[in-house]
Amino acid sequence: MIDAGLIRESDKRIDPELDDERRIYYEIAGLGRKVLAAELERYRQVVAVAGRTRRSRKKLAHGA
């Protein structure tokens, strides 16, 4: 994901008392945000189609 430009290593750290120096933190990069937005839209469309299909089948089952 780093090589693809979706995420990058972050300098931000949590509370030093809770942190472990071996831990690596990441943040989403600009391209990663765009890819995420596109995926979310794709999932919304899939859910919408599934909802329409379900309603259509329900109508058929009830003779409507």
RACOR-V167974 format. One record per residue. RES is the residue in one letter. OMEGA is omega in whole degrees, 0 to 359 (* if undefined). BURIAL is 1 if it has 24 or more other C-alpha atoms within 12 Angstrom, else 0. Layout:
# RACOR-V167974
<<RES | OMEGA | BURIAL> <RES | OMEGA | BURIAL>>
This chain:
# RACOR-V167974
<<M | 176 | 0> <I | 181 | 0> <D | 180 | 0> <A | 180 | 0> <G | 181 | 0> <L | 179 | 0> <I | 175 | 0> <R | 177 | 0> <E | 183 | 0> <S | 174 | 0> <D | 182 | 0> <K | 180 | 0> <R | 175 | 0> <I | 179 | 0> <D | 182 | 0> <P | 180 | 0> <E | 181 | 0> <L | 186 | 0> <D | 175 | 0> <D | 185 | 0> <E | 178 | 0> <R | 183 | 0> <R | 177 | 0> <I | 179 | 0> <Y | 180 | 0> <Y | 173 | 0> <E | 181 | 0> <I | 180 | 0> <A | 181 | 0> <G | 178 | 0> <L | 178 | 0> <G | 177 | 0> <R | 179 | 0> <K | 179 | 0> <V | 178 | 0> <L | 179 | 0> <A | 179 | 0> <A | 179 | 0> <E | 179 | 0> <L | 178 | 0> <E | 178 | 0> <R | 178 | 0> <Y | 178 | 0> <R | 179 | 0> <Q | 178 | 0> <V | 179 | 0> <V | 179 | 0> <A | 178 | 0> <V | 180 | 0> <A | 179 | 0> <G | 179 | 0> <R | 179 | 0> <T | 181 | 0> <R | 180 | 0> <R | 179 | 0> <S | 180 | 0> <R | 180 | 0> <K | 178 | 0> <K | 179 | 0> <L | 181 | 0> <A | 182 | 0> <H | 176 | 0> <G | 181 | 0> <A | * | 0>>
